[in-house]
Amino acid sequence: MTALNPDFAEEMMKYGEDTALACFNCGTCSAICPLLHDHFPRKLIRYIQIGAKDRILENAAELWKCLHCGLCTQTCPREANPGEIILSLKRMAVENWRKS
Amino acid sequence: MTEEKRSPKAEEKKVGVYICYCGGNISDHVDVEEVRNRMEKLPGVSVARTNMFMCSDPGQEMIMEDLKSGTVDRVVVASCAPSLHETTFRGAISRAGTNPYVYEHANIREQVSWVHHGTPATDKATRLVAAAAAKAEQLNPLEPIRVEATRHATVIGGGVAGLRAAKDLADRGIPVTLVERSPFLGGQAARLDRVAPTGERAADIVSELAAQVLENPAVTVHTCSRVTDFSGYIGNFTLTLQKAPPQDAETLEALETAAAQGAEPGAFLPLAGVIAEDPPASPASVTVETGVVVLATGFRSYTPWKGEYGFGESPQVITLPDLIRQMTTSPSSGEQLRLGGRPIRSIVFIHCVGSRQIPGIHPENASGTLNEYCSRTCCSATLHATGRIRRNFPGTRVYEMYRDIRTYGRGHEEIYEQASREGVVFLRFEPDAMPEVIPTEEADTYPLRVKVTDTLTFGEELEVPADLVVLATGMEPNDVSDLVDMMKLPKGADGFLLEVHPKLRPVELPVGGILLAGTCQAPFDIGETCNTAGAAAVKAAALLARGYVELDPFVAEVDLSRCAGSGACVDACLNEGALAMVDMEVDGKTVRRAQVTPALCLGCGACVAVCPENAIDVAGMTLKQYEAMVDSIGSEPTAA
């Protein structure tokens, strides 16, 4: 059981991210991602939507697999800018790593 | 049919037989040219021809040329089912200047080539076409029944559909009576606030439409009225309306509010509608003579069963119409939405409540049915509401739990995207894993928690705290069982009134002169409702425009030279009023004989079966014609 944390999406804004909630979970980004890895990047975007910060930090290493090729951003039908979201998540992960 | 009967008439009656290949649909299994050879040799048949597609222009022109040149004077087409192309060929005969009723149709596709193969198929086709030709010889020209039509329309229901239809008919110069059960015009739309996708105020839409109707001298509005009696037929209906002072508590309360505000007739009362006239002080009866009836009886919002997502058990579980109502009396913006003074930190909306119900998963309604249809408007209405709440109350968290989002209309997908960008969080559940609404312990800061297995989060179970749960309830047809019984209206399995054909005749009912407008037929939004209401008005105006209506002449006819007045036909008649015993002069004597009211006759033939004197027949389907067919079928295959 996971309780939703709606405040996390707002917390993400300071890392430059404000489009995660525009994502409607179609999965196009994961389908086109050359990494083809475990719903990347949709899964991490979904974790922002539900505020599962712990999950993101647990899986933070995945963020550095991203090649920043830009295919997800080009193809996102909601223009939710998945590539930028990954960059913002990296900033968030780095800051939290320093804290811990 | 015997030879001596057929031969003398062979020169006079010239039957043309036209056999269709249906592009292989028929000719792959029936030897069409062999059937043509056999038909050609029948004594009554002048010509027999074939065509790849008889319904094509060249096919129809072939028939028309034979009629114009006098080669044939009656027509048999052997092709698909008559439901598909009988009217096509009757039309061709008319265009050739011949009476369209000297036509007989043989179905050699559905009844032959699709179910038989090889020689038996060709032989069966031969017999069916020969029987049709034998009947065609006996056919007489008929005239359509012409019924005078009262130039007046009645619209039942004063919601958006009824108002739109009444105004459109009145604009065409047709006097209209509008019947509304409540004291208010505007129906369910009057109970809304702002409507998707444009964000217009429903009050403005309803007020504008109602004013146009009330100002139009051609429209007579009867509120607080119900139809209690109905009789007649297309062009000549008689309706009895009962006007009665309103009784139910909700209406009386609304009227008290109106009186307290000093609202005059014509004024819009929020969440109720436009007051058309003062409610009657005492019951009264009104009789209306009318030519067409437009049904605009509308819908009601689904009421969840007690315990459905906690409805009826927790006061914090309400329906979307409830929320809209409560929001009209609360501040329109602020940090957090407040309902009845209570701050709402978190709302969960649940979609598809009372819609898209699945046998075996959802419990049946009180009437033992399920609403298996999609109500179509609730997705957009919910998204419109959630987007507005996020925009106007940034401190209120909004969650939507859906099965599928169906924002099908123009401008509706944009509402979905807008709601997302405003920060609504979406969760998706499977129909067999409905969200659970759980009341919390007193120590909890939220009164409710909603648990859902979220397919967007890969099937994880998530929990959302909620101050309020809103159920996006669907549409159900209003209970019009009294009208259904009185007017013999067909209903679909979903309980809505059922049109003749969903695509080709979408606003007509099989009962002539009765039309459908709005959500009595299916869930529609306001725009779609106006589309159907406009279509119904045009159909009604077209029926009344000529002052008369023409009906197919396939009705019972009494042969007064044979009728002995037994009355057996009247007893057997299935449609009250179609047959009656009347006094009339026959050979200088007053006798009681059967008389047909053609507009009411169904052409079923029950009377023909019981007449001891063979004195009654259905035109175009007489006993003699059927005997000719049976004789033909029973005879040795001609020229085989």
Boltz contact constraints between the chains, C-beta under 6 A:
constraints:
  - contact:
      token1: [A, 1]
      token2: [B, 461]
      max_distance: 6.0
  - contact:
      token1: [A, 1]
      token2: [B, 463]
      max_distance: 6.0
  - contact:
      token1: [A, 2]
      token2: [B, 460]
      max_distance: 6.0
  - contact:
      token1: [A, 2]
      token2: [B, 462]
      max_distance: 6.0
  - contact:
      token1: [A, 3]
      token2: [B, 463]
      max_distance: 6.0
  - contact:
      token1: [A, 4]
      token2: [B, 462]
      max_distance: 6.0
  - contact:
      token1: [A, 4]
      token2: [B, 464]
      max_distance: 6.0
  - contact:
      token1: [A, 6]
      token2: [B, 397]
      max_distance: 6.0
  - contact:
      token1: [A, 21]
      token2: [B, 420]
      max_distance: 6.0
  - contact:
      token1: [A, 21]
      token2: [B, 423]
      max_distance: 6.0
  - contact:
      token1: [A, 22]
      token2: [B, 420]
      max_distance: 6.0
  - contact:
      token1: [A, 22]
      token2: [B, 421]
      max_distance: 6.0
  - contact:
      token1: [A, 25]
      token2: [B, 456]
      max_distance: 6.0
  - contact:
      token1: [A, 46]
      token2: [B, 456]
      max_distance: 6.0
  - contact:
      token1: [A, 46]
      token2: [B, 457]
      max_distance: 6.0
  - contact:
      token1: [A, 49]
      token2: [B, 425]
      max_distance: 6.0
